[in-house]
Amino acid sequence: MFDLNTILRPHIITLTPYSSARDEYTGKEGIFLDANENAFGSTLDGSTIAGSTLDGSASEEHYNRYPDPHQLAIKAKLAPIKGVRPTQIFIGNGSDEPIDLLVRATCTPGSDSILILPPTYGMYEVSAAINDVQLIKVPLTTDFQIDVLAVLAAILPHTKLLFVCSPNNPTGNLIDREAIFTLLTHFNGLVVVDEAYIDFADTESFTALLDQYPNLVVLQTFSKAWGLAALRSGMCFASEALIEVLNKIKPPYNVSGPTQHLLLKALNQVPTKDAMVAQILAQREELITKLLNLPLVRHVYPSDANFILVKFDDPRAVFDYLIDQQIIVRDRHRVKLCEGCLRITVGTPSENEQVLAMLKTFANRLTTTV
């Protein structure tokens, strides 16, 4: 049976967290003389003075006050949308913050390890390197799925985390759910399912299984479907026990007041988010169809995300040409299993047409040169 304390670093279990001024008083109104803030306001126009409310519903003009350190208003509104309890939610500075915190909470530098499944999101490896944690790589199969037996064989006694990106970045496909269930059952560490692109996939989120699997962690983000990349805000869903640990080791005010205010506004606009997702999905299918008709395209991989992995005869030449036309895509041709590929985000109809037009122009130039 999974026991969280067996994979946490011992000193984390007994760590006394920093107690911020806002932890000591949870009210939203009052004369706040506890946090050494500037009671006269801020240098920004429209700022207010003492007595301003402190929760995320307050005006974004209250810049002189520290924000809610636990983002309680956001969690209360987000929980029913995601079908979880507020106590199962951690809000971070992008998904990168909970990734880093998970590594720091569980892995002793120089001795513990994490396991990743390349090709995958690069921050897992970066976080391991920053924290001096051993990295175990078990490549996906040629159809971008988990080699479960190879993964289980590669796990070491001190492997604490296993990252599964689904839909996977940069390949775009969903990872087989049964494979993930097998890992959750047979790995006595945390299985982190990164669902940054889940809104674009026709599948149920793993958040529905949090109570069934105590070693399950699910990451999501406001950067993609919600269109809030500039806010740098991510979601982590896990057991209450693990969320308490993340809250213990995070910086006191890790999500700014303006970000909290805008997130609350966004959470009132779920239909708008859903409508944008529908537009992206329609454009994704149209873009795939048209890419397949281009002679310089060797293969277009199926996508469950808001991007498409495309194999070209000469990916670097295509990439450089698009850059010259101020069209920026992601060069993935040196990534294992993605040889020859560029990753193209689904844009607006106009942007997609410009990409296709430039690819046709490039193909025509090649034909003329030959």
N, C-alpha and C positions, 0 to 999 in steps of 0.2 A: 504493500500500500504506500502511495506517495506521501512523503513527509517533507514539507517545505524546509523545515529547519535543517534537514540533512544536506541540503545543497546551498544554503546561505553561508556566507563567510561568517565564522563564529562571532567576530566583533560587531558585525551588523546586527545580529540578534540582540545584543545587549547595548547597542548604541543609543545614547540619549540624543534625540534630534534637537536642532536649533528651535527655540521657541520664539516666534515672532510676536510683535506687539498685537497683531491681529488674531493670534491664537488665544490671547488672554482675555479678549473681549469680543464676543461674536455679534454684538448689536450692530445696527446699521446707522443709528442716529446718535448724536452726542457731540460734546466738545472734546476733540481728540488731541490730547497732549502727551501721548505715550510713545510716539514713534519718531520724534525729532524731525517731523515734516515741517515744511514752510507753511504756517497757518495763514499767511496773507495771500496765498494763491501761487500761480506759476508765471513764468515769463511768456506763456502763450496767451494770446487774446482770448477773452471770454472765460478765463479761469475764475473759480469761485474761492471763497475763503472758508474758515473753519465751520464745521457742521455739515459738510457735504456727506452724502451717503457713500458707503464703501463697497456695496455689492456690485456685481456686474451690470445691474439694471440702471445704474446711475449714468448721468450724462458723461460722454467721453471727454467733457471739458474739465472734469475734476482730476487734473493731472497732478495736483500737489499731494494727493493721498495715495498710500499704498493700496494695491488691489486685494481682493479676497485671495488668501494664499491657497485655498482649496477649491476655488471655483464652484462653490456649492450650487449657485443658481444655474450654471451651465449643466452640471451633472443631473440636477433635478429635471431639467427640460430634455436632456439628451437620453436619459434612461428609458423612458417609454418609447422613444423613437427606435432605439436599438434593442428593446426587449430585455434589458438587464436592470440590475439594481444600481442606484447611484454609488453605493459603496464598492461596486465592481469596476468603477471607472477611474482612470488616471488621465488627466489632461496635461500634455507636455508641449515643449517648444519643438514643434514638428514631431514626427515619429522618431527622429534621431535621438531625442532626449530619453524616451523610455528604452530604446535599444541600448544606449550607453549605461543607463541606470541598471538595467537587468544584468549586464556584464559585470558592473562594479559590485552589485549586491551579491552575486553568486561566485564569481571567479577570483581566486587568489592569484595575483600576478606571478608569472614564472612557473606555475604548477598546474593550474586548471586549464580546461580547453572548451571551446565551442565548436559546433559542427555546422557547416553550411553546404549548400547544394548548388554549385555553379553550373551554368551561368545564373547569377542572381544579383540582387541589389548590393551595391558595393560598400554600403556603410557598415554591414556586419563585419566585414574584414577590417575596415578602418578602425572600428571600435575595439576589436580584438587587439590590433596593433598598438593603439594608444594605451590600452590597459595592460600590455605585456602578457597577453593571454594566447595560448597555443591555438592555432587554427587548423581544424581538420576539414579537408575538402573531399566530398564524395560527389563526383559529377552526376548530373542528371543523365538519363538515357538519351539516345539519339532522337526520341520523340518527346524529349523534355519532361520526362516523368521520373519519379523516385525509384532508384534501385534499392528496394527496402532491405534485402539481404545484405547488400554491400554497406548500407548505412549502419545496420545493427552490428555488423562485424567490425566497423571502424570505431565504434563508441569505446572510449577508454573509461577506466574507473573514475577519473576525475573530469569527465565531460559533463558540463552543467547545463548547457543550452544547445538546442537544435533549432535552427531557423529555416522555416519553410515559407517561401514567398508565393502566394496564390491569390489571384492570377500572378504569374511570375513575370518579373522584370529582369531581362529585356525580351523574353520570348513571347509574353502575352497570354499564355495558356493557363487554364486552371490545372492545379495538381489534383490527381486522383484522390478522392476523399477517403477511400478505403485504405490507401497507403498511409495517410495521415493518422487515421484511427489506429493502425497497427503500431506506428511510432508512439502515439500517446499511450498505448497499452504496454509496450515493451521497453520504453525508455524511462528510467527513473530520474529524469531531469525535467526541465521546462521545455516544452515544445511551443515555439513562438510562431504563430501563423500570421504572416504579414499580409493583410488584406487591403493594401492601399488602393487597389483598383476594383474592389468587390462590387461597387455600384454599377459597373459596366458588365458584370457577369450574370448569367442566368443560373444562379445557385443561391443556397441559403448560407448566411454567414456562420462561421464557427462560434460566434458569440452565443448562439442558442444552446451550446453544449458546455458552457462554463461550469455549471453545477455538476455535470456528469464526469468531467475530467479536471481534477484539481491541479494538474500540471499543465493545463492549457493556458496560453496567453495569446490574445488576439490584438493585432495592431491595425488601426485604420487612420485616416487622415482627412483633414478638411481641405487639403491642397488640390485635390483632383476633381471629383464630382461636384463638390460644394463651390469650387472656383475661388478658394481663399488662400492661395499659395503665399501671398504676401504677408498673411497674418502669422505664418509659421506656427501652426497648431496641429497637434496630432492626438489621437486617442489610443489608450491602452486599456484593454478589458481583461480582467483576471479575477482570481479568487480574492475575497476580502482580505485574507491574510497577506497575500502578495502586494495588493494595493497599499496596505498599511506600511509595508516595507518601503515601497517606492516613495510614498509621502514622507517617510522618515528621512530619506537620504537626498531628496530633491532640494534645490535651492529654495529659500523661503517664498519668494514671489516669482515663480518661474513663468507665469503667464501674465502679461501686462494688462492693466486696466482697459485701455482701448481695445485690445484683442478680445478680452472677455465681453465687453460691450457689443462688439461687432459679431461675435459668435452667437450671442443671445438673439440678436436681430436675425441672423442667418437661420437659426433653428426654428424661427417662425415661418420660414419660407421653404419648407420641404417640397411643396408642389413645384416651385420654381426650380429647385435642384433636380427633381424628377423630369421636368420638361427639358432641361438642358441635357440630361443624360440621354433622353430619347433622341434628341437632335444629334448628339455625338454618335450614338449607335447607328442611326440612319446614315450619317456621313461615313462612318467606318465601313459599312457594307458597300456603299457606292465607291469609296476609294479603293477598296480591295478589288472590286470588279474591274475598275478602270486600270489599276496597276497590272492586273493579270493580262491585259491586252497590249502592254508595252513590250516590244521585242527585247529590250535590254534587261528586263526583269526575269530572273531564273525561277524564283519561287516566292510566293507570299504565304507566310505562315498564318494559320487560324489565330484569331485574337479574341480574348475575353476581357480586353482592357481598352483604354482609350488611345492605343497606339498599335502600330503594325510593324512586325519584323519582316523586312524585305531583303531577299538575296539578289545581288546584281553580279553581272559578269566582271565588272571592274568597280567595286564599291568605292575605292578611294578616289578614283577619277570622278565618279558621280558626286561624291561628297564635296570635293573641291569645286566642282562646277556650280553646285547649288550654293555653296558659300559665296562664290563670286557674284551670284545673283541675289545675295542677301537672304537666302532661304537656309535656315539652320536646322539640320536634322542631327541625329546622334550616330556617330560612327562606332559600330560594334564589330567590325570585321576581324579584329584581332582577338575577340573573346572566344574562348573554347566553346565549340558546338554552334557558334554564331558566325563562323568564317564566311566572308563574302557578304555580310549583312549590314544594312543600315536600319535604324529604328526611327520610324516616322510617326509623330504624334498626329492624331486626327484633329484637323483645324476647322475653321469655318468653311462653308462652301466656296467662298472666294479664295481662301488660302489653299484649299485642296486643289482647286482648278489651276492655280498658279504653279503649284508643285508639279502637277501632271503636265502642264504646258512646258515647263522647263525641262522635264525629263524627256518629252517628245523632241524638243529642240536639240538636246544633247544627243539623243539617238540619231537624229537626222544628220548631225554633224559627223558622227562616226561613220554613217553610211556614205556621206559625201567624200570623206577622207579616204575611205577604202576604195 
